[in-house]
Amino acid sequence: MLPSCNNQNVLSRCLPSLLFAATLATLGCHAQTPALTGTTVKPGTPLSLEESRRVEVLLRQKANLPPMSTIHISVPASSEVPGFSTISITFESDGKASRPITFLVSNDGATLAQLTKYTLPVKPREMLSSAGRPARGGTEAAPVIIVGFDDLECPYCARLHESIFPLLTQRYGDKVRFVYKDFPLEQHPWAMHAALDVNCVAEQSTPGYWNMVDYVHAHASEMGADPKDPKAEKTLPRATEQLDALAHEQAKAQKLDDAKLTACIKTNDTRSIAESQKLGTSLGIEATPSLFINGDKVDGAVPVEFIFQVIDDALRAEGVTPPAPYVEPKPAAPATPAAAPAAKAPSGR
């Protein structure tokens, strides 16, 4: 499993549905033969008791359902797949019902199958917008758009950030546009405030935003510590104070309106961050970091070589020739100590 910071609350909410999904994972699209002589399935006509029993026995065998569970089978309906009708099946156990699950049943009653249908994206590059976010690299017209969902307190996000910057911009220049969207996790106490601070800086300065993001990712382990007492316990108030100080340092360095920055931080308006979290959740994000490279999702702190392969593939799909294959630089060899000067023979004088 790739290193990532997990959102435990999201996982606990998803657990019941994951259990149902895991139970049904073994079903696949296996044909069940032979059919009973004279058996027919017709849209609008309930399955006979014998047909329903065959479906139920199969599901109990393949899905390993609890003994006391109940299976509800709907009346067959027309299907867009020739030779098949659809039935909706619901599982109920301990008073809890699953969501309805659609199956295909052949009109001769011999085959039960599942069909998952997806609409292919017309332009994967446009699946996620980078508009309105401070960017590195090219413009919004760049052939590759990378949208990262980031938590500034996540150590794996810091690892990924360190591995790809500045290599990403050095390798691809304006061919790639990179932006972060906020996905602070609830178990990280100061991540939300960090997102607020960097966004307040971003309102006035893109370079200031990236300077602060770079610094926080590089020094996240120090946030909340007492510089005068390294053994003291880290605290949230101290981390918040340090993050605010970093924001004001950028305001000074970038010649920003410090009063405007202070007002932005004090309002504590996290609505845009919440919208970013909501978007991430809708995309199936449960942990950070997560990158979308022209719509292709990459989870965890993966090696930079893999990320560059995905970017190169995305460039080719856009008709752009990528750079030469990336080769990780070899560590510099340790310096050889200079040879000591040769001793001179005594002159004998």
C-alpha positions as CSV (number, residue, x, y, z in Angstrom):
1,M,0.0,0.0,0.0
2,L,1.3,3.4,-0.9
3,P,2.2,5.8,2.0
4,S,-0.6,8.3,2.6
5,C,-2.5,10.1,5.4
6,N,-5.9,8.4,5.8
7,N,-9.2,10.2,6.7
8,Q,-10.4,7.8,9.4
9,N,-13.9,9.4,9.5
10,V,-14.4,8.8,5.8
11,L,-13.4,5.2,6.1
12,S,-15.8,4.5,9.0
13,R,-18.6,6.1,7.0
14,C,-17.8,3.9,4.0
15,L,-17.3,0.7,5.9
16,P,-20.9,-0.7,5.6
17,S,-21.1,-0.2,1.8
18,L,-17.6,-1.6,1.5
19,L,-18.7,-4.8,3.2
20,F,-21.6,-5.2,0.8
21,A,-19.2,-4.5,-2.1
22,A,-16.7,-7.1,-0.8
23,T,-19.4,-9.7,-0.4
24,L,-20.4,-9.3,-4.1
25,A,-17.0,-9.0,-5.5
26,T,-16.8,-12.7,-6.2
27,L,-19.8,-12.7,-8.5
28,G,-18.3,-11.3,-11.6
29,C,-20.0,-12.1,-14.9
30,H,-20.0,-15.9,-14.7
31,A,-22.5,-17.9,-16.8
32,Q,-24.6,-20.4,-14.9
33,T,-25.6,-23.4,-17.1
34,P,-27.6,-25.3,-18.0
35,A,-30.9,-23.6,-18.1
36,L,-34.0,-25.4,-16.9
37,T,-36.1,-26.7,-19.8
38,G,-38.9,-24.3,-20.6
39,T,-37.6,-21.6,-18.2
40,T,-38.2,-18.1,-19.5
41,V,-37.7,-14.6,-18.0
42,K,-40.0,-11.9,-19.3
43,P,-40.0,-8.1,-18.5
44,G,-43.0,-7.2,-16.3
45,T,-43.5,-10.8,-15.2
46,P,-42.3,-11.8,-11.7
47,L,-39.8,-14.6,-11.5
48,S,-41.4,-18.0,-10.7
49,L,-40.6,-19.5,-7.3
50,E,-38.2,-21.9,-8.9
51,E,-36.4,-19.1,-10.8
52,S,-36.2,-17.0,-7.7
53,R,-34.8,-19.9,-5.7
54,R,-32.1,-20.5,-8.3
55,V,-31.0,-16.9,-8.1
56,E,-31.0,-16.9,-4.3
57,V,-29.0,-20.2,-4.0
58,L,-26.4,-18.8,-6.4
59,L,-26.0,-15.5,-4.5
60,R,-25.7,-17.2,-1.2
61,Q,-23.0,-19.5,-2.5
62,K,-21.0,-16.8,-4.3
63,A,-21.5,-13.9,-2.0
64,N,-21.1,-15.7,1.4
65,L,-24.2,-13.9,2.8
66,P,-25.0,-14.2,6.5
67,P,-27.3,-17.2,7.2
68,M,-30.2,-15.0,8.6
69,S,-30.1,-12.5,5.6
70,T,-33.0,-12.0,3.3
71,I,-32.8,-11.5,-0.4
72,H,-35.5,-9.4,-2.2
73,I,-35.7,-9.8,-6.0
74,S,-37.6,-7.3,-8.1
75,V,-39.9,-7.9,-11.1
76,P,-37.7,-8.2,-14.3
77,A,-37.5,-5.1,-16.5
78,S,-36.4,-4.5,-20.0
79,S,-32.6,-4.2,-20.6
80,E,-30.5,-2.6,-23.3
81,V,-28.5,-5.8,-23.6
82,P,-30.1,-8.2,-26.1
83,G,-31.3,-11.4,-24.6
84,F,-31.3,-10.1,-21.0
85,S,-33.7,-8.5,-18.6
86,T,-32.7,-6.6,-15.5
87,I,-33.6,-7.4,-11.9
88,S,-32.9,-5.4,-8.8
89,I,-31.7,-7.3,-5.7
90,T,-31.6,-6.0,-2.1
91,F,-29.9,-7.8,0.8
92,E,-31.3,-7.4,4.3
93,S,-29.6,-8.4,7.5
94,D,-30.1,-7.4,11.2
95,G,-32.7,-4.8,10.0
96,K,-30.2,-3.1,7.7
97,A,-30.8,-3.2,3.9
98,S,-28.2,-2.8,1.2
99,R,-28.7,-0.4,-1.7
100,P,-30.5,-2.0,-4.6
101,I,-28.0,-3.8,-6.9
102,T,-28.8,-4.3,-10.5
103,F,-28.2,-7.7,-12.2
104,L,-28.8,-9.0,-15.7
105,V,-30.6,-12.2,-16.1
106,S,-30.8,-14.0,-19.4
107,N,-34.2,-14.6,-20.9
108,D,-33.6,-18.3,-20.9
109,G,-32.8,-18.2,-17.1
110,A,-29.3,-19.7,-17.6
111,T,-27.1,-16.7,-16.8
112,L,-26.9,-14.1,-14.1
113,A,-24.4,-11.2,-14.6
114,Q,-23.5,-7.7,-13.6
115,L,-22.7,-4.9,-16.1
116,T,-20.9,-1.8,-15.0
117,K,-21.3,1.0,-17.5
118,Y,-19.1,4.1,-17.6
119,T,-19.2,7.2,-19.8
120,L,-15.7,7.8,-21.1
121,P,-14.5,11.4,-20.5
122,V,-14.3,13.3,-23.8
123,K,-11.2,15.3,-22.6
124,P,-9.6,13.9,-19.5
125,R,-7.4,17.0,-19.2
126,E,-10.6,19.0,-18.5
127,M,-12.0,16.7,-15.8
128,L,-10.6,19.0,-13.0
129,S,-10.2,22.7,-13.3
130,S,-7.1,24.6,-12.1
131,A,-8.8,27.9,-12.3
132,G,-8.7,30.2,-9.3
133,R,-5.7,28.5,-7.7
134,P,-2.1,29.7,-7.5
135,A,-0.1,27.7,-10.0
136,R,3.4,26.6,-10.9
137,G,4.4,25.9,-14.5
138,G,2.3,26.8,-17.5
139,T,-0.9,28.6,-18.1
140,E,-4.4,27.1,-18.0
141,A,-3.8,26.2,-21.7
142,A,-0.9,23.9,-20.8
143,P,-1.2,20.4,-22.3
144,V,-1.1,18.7,-18.8
145,I,-3.0,19.9,-15.8
146,I,-2.0,18.4,-12.4
147,V,-4.4,19.0,-9.5
148,G,-3.1,17.8,-6.1
149,F,-5.3,17.4,-3.0
150,D,-3.0,18.4,-0.2
151,D,-2.8,18.4,3.6
152,L,-0.1,20.7,4.9
153,E,0.3,18.6,8.1
154,C,0.5,15.3,6.3
155,P,4.1,13.9,6.3
156,Y,3.5,11.9,3.1
157,C,2.3,15.0,1.3
158,A,5.6,16.7,2.5
159,R,7.6,13.7,1.1
160,L,5.8,13.9,-2.3
161,H,6.1,17.7,-2.4
162,E,9.9,17.5,-1.7
163,S,10.4,14.9,-4.4
164,I,8.7,16.7,-7.2
165,F,9.7,20.3,-6.7
166,P,11.7,21.8,-8.3
167,L,12.2,18.8,-10.6
168,L,8.7,19.1,-12.0
169,T,9.1,22.6,-13.3
170,Q,12.7,22.1,-14.4
171,R,11.8,19.1,-16.5
172,Y,8.5,20.3,-18.0
173,G,8.6,24.1,-17.9
174,D,5.3,25.5,-19.2
175,K,4.1,22.2,-20.6
176,V,2.7,21.3,-17.2
177,R,0.5,23.4,-14.9
178,F,0.4,22.3,-11.2
179,V,-2.1,23.5,-8.5
180,Y,-3.0,22.3,-5.0
181,K,-6.6,22.0,-3.7
182,D,-7.1,21.8,0.0
183,F,-7.9,18.5,1.7
184,P,-7.0,19.0,5.4
185,L,-7.8,15.8,7.4
186,E,-9.7,16.0,10.7
187,Q,-7.0,14.1,12.6
188,H,-4.4,16.8,11.8
189,P,-5.2,19.7,14.3
190,W,-3.5,22.6,12.6
191,A,-3.9,21.6,8.9
192,M,-7.1,23.6,8.5
193,H,-5.6,26.8,9.8
194,A,-2.5,26.2,7.6
195,A,-4.8,26.0,4.6
196,L,-6.5,29.2,5.7
197,D,-3.2,31.1,6.1
198,V,-1.7,30.1,2.7
199,N,-5.0,30.9,0.9
200,C,-5.0,34.3,2.6
201,V,-1.5,34.9,1.2
202,A,-2.6,33.6,-2.2
203,E,-5.2,36.3,-2.4
204,Q,-2.4,38.8,-2.9
205,S,0.6,36.8,-4.1
206,T,1.2,33.5,-6.0
207,P,4.9,33.5,-5.2
208,G,4.1,34.2,-1.5
209,Y,1.7,31.3,-1.5
210,W,4.3,28.8,-2.9
211,N,7.0,30.1,-0.6
212,M,4.8,29.4,2.4
213,V,3.7,26.0,1.1
214,D,7.3,25.0,0.5
215,Y,8.3,26.1,4.0
216,V,5.4,24.5,5.8
217,H,5.9,21.2,4.1
218,A,9.6,21.3,4.8
219,H,9.1,22.2,8.5
220,A,5.8,20.6,9.4
221,S,7.4,18.5,12.1
222,E,8.5,21.7,13.9
223,M,5.0,23.3,14.1
224,G,3.7,23.7,17.6
225,A,7.1,23.1,19.2
226,D,8.6,25.6,21.7
227,P,11.9,26.8,20.3
228,K,13.1,27.7,23.8
229,D,12.3,24.2,25.1
230,P,12.6,21.4,22.5
231,K,11.4,18.9,25.0
232,A,8.1,20.7,25.6
233,E,4.9,19.2,24.2
234,K,3.7,20.6,20.9
235,T,0.5,22.7,21.1
236,L,-2.2,23.8,18.7
237,P,-2.2,27.5,19.8
238,R,1.6,27.6,19.3
239,A,1.3,26.0,15.8
240,T,-1.4,28.5,14.9
241,E,0.7,31.4,16.1
242,Q,3.7,30.2,14.1
243,L,1.7,29.7,10.9
244,D,0.3,33.3,11.2
245,A,3.8,34.6,11.7
246,L,4.9,32.8,8.5
247,A,2.0,34.4,6.6
248,H,3.0,37.9,7.8
249,E,6.7,37.2,6.9
250,Q,5.5,36.6,3.3
251,A,3.4,39.7,3.4
252,K,6.6,41.7,4.3
253,A,8.8,39.8,1.8
254,Q,6.2,40.2,-1.1
255,K,5.2,43.8,0.0
256,L,1.6,42.8,0.5
257,D,-1.2,44.7,2.3
258,D,-0.6,43.3,5.8
259,A,-3.8,44.8,7.2
260,K,-5.8,42.9,4.5
261,L,-4.0,39.7,5.3
262,T,-4.7,40.1,9.0
263,A,-8.4,40.7,8.3
264,C,-8.5,37.6,6.0
265,I,-7.0,35.4,8.7
266,K,-9.3,36.7,11.5
267,T,-12.4,36.1,9.5
268,N,-11.6,32.4,9.7
269,D,-13.7,31.8,6.5
270,T,-13.1,28.2,5.6
271,R,-16.0,27.8,3.1
272,S,-13.7,27.5,0.1
273,I,-11.6,24.9,1.9
274,A,-14.8,22.9,2.8
275,E,-15.8,23.1,-0.9
276,S,-12.4,21.7,-1.9
277,Q,-12.8,18.9,0.7
278,K,-16.3,18.1,-0.7
279,L,-14.9,18.0,-4.2
280,G,-12.2,15.6,-3.2
281,T,-14.6,13.3,-1.4
282,S,-16.8,13.2,-4.5
283,L,-13.7,12.0,-6.4
284,G,-13.2,9.2,-4.0
285,I,-10.3,10.7,-2.1
286,E,-9.9,9.1,1.4
287,A,-6.3,9.9,2.0
288,T,-3.6,12.4,1.0
289,P,-1.6,13.0,-1.1
290,S,-3.7,12.5,-4.2
291,L,-2.8,13.8,-7.7
292,F,-4.9,14.0,-10.8
293,I,-2.7,14.2,-13.9
294,N,-5.0,15.1,-16.7
295,G,-7.7,13.2,-14.8
296,D,-5.5,10.2,-14.1
297,K,-5.6,9.6,-10.3
298,V,-2.3,8.8,-8.5
299,D,-2.5,8.1,-4.8
300,G,0.2,8.2,-2.1
301,A,3.8,9.3,-2.0
302,V,4.9,7.4,-5.1
303,P,8.4,7.7,-6.7
304,V,8.9,10.7,-8.9
305,E,9.9,8.4,-11.7
306,F,6.4,7.0,-11.8
307,I,4.8,10.5,-11.7
308,F,7.0,11.5,-14.7
309,Q,5.9,8.4,-16.6
310,V,2.2,9.4,-16.1
311,I,2.9,12.9,-17.2
312,D,4.8,11.7,-20.3
313,D,1.9,9.5,-21.2
314,A,-0.5,12.5,-20.8
315,L,1.7,14.7,-23.0
316,R,1.8,12.0,-25.8
317,A,-2.0,11.8,-25.6
318,E,-2.1,15.6,-26.2
319,G,0.2,15.3,-29.2
320,V,3.2,16.7,-27.3
321,T,6.6,15.0,-27.3
322,P,7.8,14.5,-23.7
323,P,11.4,15.1,-22.6
324,A,13.9,12.2,-22.7
325,P,13.2,9.5,-20.1
326,Y,14.0,10.6,-16.6
327,V,17.1,9.2,-15.0
328,E,17.5,9.7,-11.3
329,P,20.8,11.4,-10.7
330,K,23.4,9.2,-9.0
331,P,24.6,10.4,-5.6
332,A,27.9,12.3,-5.8
333,A,30.9,10.1,-4.9
334,P,32.7,11.1,-1.7
335,A,35.6,13.4,-2.3
336,T,39.0,11.6,-2.3
337,P,41.3,13.1,0.3
338,A,44.2,15.0,-1.3
339,A,47.5,13.0,-1.2
340,A,50.0,14.2,1.4
341,P,53.1,15.8,0.0
342,A,56.0,13.4,-0.4
343,A,58.6,13.7,2.4
344,K,61.9,15.1,1.3
345,A,65.1,13.2,1.9
346,P,67.5,14.7,4.3
347,S,70.1,16.8,2.5
348,G,73.0,15.5,4.6
349,R,74.4,18.9,5.2
